[in-house]
Amino acid sequence: MKTTLLALFILITSLLPASALDENLTESCVTDYAAEVDYFPDKIEILDASKFTVEYFNNYKVLSVADAFDGAPGFHYVLVQCGTPAPPPADFPEGTQFIKVPAGDLITLSTTQLPALSQLDLLDHLVGVDSGFYISTPEVVRMIADGAVAEVGFGAEVNIELVLELQPQLVMSYGYNPASDAHPVLLKAGIFTALDASWRELSPLGRAEWLKFTALFYNREAQASAIYQDIAAKYDAVKGMAAAVAADDRPNVLINSFLGYADAWFIPGEETYVGRLIRDAGGDLLLAEAGSTTSQGLSFEVALEVGFDADIWLVETFGIYSGAGLLALDSRFGDFAPFQSGDIWNNNRDENANGGNNYYEAGVTNPHLVLADLLAIFHPDLMPAHEFAFYQRLASE
């Protein structure tokens, strides 16, 4: 009798759907849908990013992006596990886009999105970029050279015919000005387009965490969470080293240079992305407006008065590799103390032949590497054997 009951129990339970999966489906679709199954057992927790959110339901996720550009509305995406039914569109705000996940081929329109694709092992889905001119990610450079990845153009001039020919399931874009951006043109053509607002994040880790945004479209939450945990731990370790430095030993740091065409010397506020990097690396940013999340344009005279005796100068200026090059822009730069001491640095150590700077590509997803460079500049005694990833000291001539 006990054997018969056990056999019956096994038969009945085998006919019932499982209550949950062991892991997300990253390569396949559901073949036997059951409404009560949680198809996303691997979920992300957003720790530092503030411009996107995700809400999980059994067979779909609602991904929202806020503040993608000045005056931007909210953007909403419903990511539906393929092989399962989509929820009613009427349940969501007008303009919400729907996409089956894990997604297929994609096009990215910003170089900052490429390192995340590489780290998440998603480059085999990449079929297009805006242009290969400034790209540093070596795998993508090779793919373009081999003809595996097309160049579709910039902004509102994006080649819609080519995009349609490539048949991407997903285009990842960004927004600055809807009048000149690519996303309105792509959306009008019926192409699913997700806006990456990572550039609006103020914290270095907040920007890096957008790799989770990319992962959501491919159900790779577990992989993204592990990668980000490692990045954050390394960042916090470097930050901890800097935090132990005495206040009197923190260098005064001057940043950027006077731009003649703009008639201004731009200084980031204390709470900007750059301001936080410098503070976290154990430096004090000169002329930074307290509590400000924007940059202010100052006159050369103001910058000279305060920055004249700076300890370190991060010129952060395109095309500058030597003191001579800096003087060619303006001979008055030679009056600054860091020019005399030779403690001038630029973030252009890793550039491609066209001037594409990997600081603005890999550095965004890997801020711990940027922070380590800055710590080695500000406090070389703490990292005597450091190998620089993005910064280099300007040559004397």
Beta strands, then each sheet from edge to edge (+ up, - down):
strand 1: 52-56
strand 2: 60-65
strand 3: 75-81
strand 4: 97-101
strand 5: 106-108
strand 6: 126-129
strand 7: 150-151
strand 8: 170-173
strand 9: 193-195
strand 10: 252-255
strand 11: 258-259
strand 12: 264-268
strand 13: 284-285
strand 14: 295-298
strand 15: 312-314
strand 16: 344-346
strand 17: 392-393
sheet 1: 1+ 2- 3+ 4+
sheet 2: 7+ 6+ 5+ 8+ 9+
sheet 3: 13+ 10+ 15+ 16+ 17-
sheet 4: 11+ 12- 14+
end
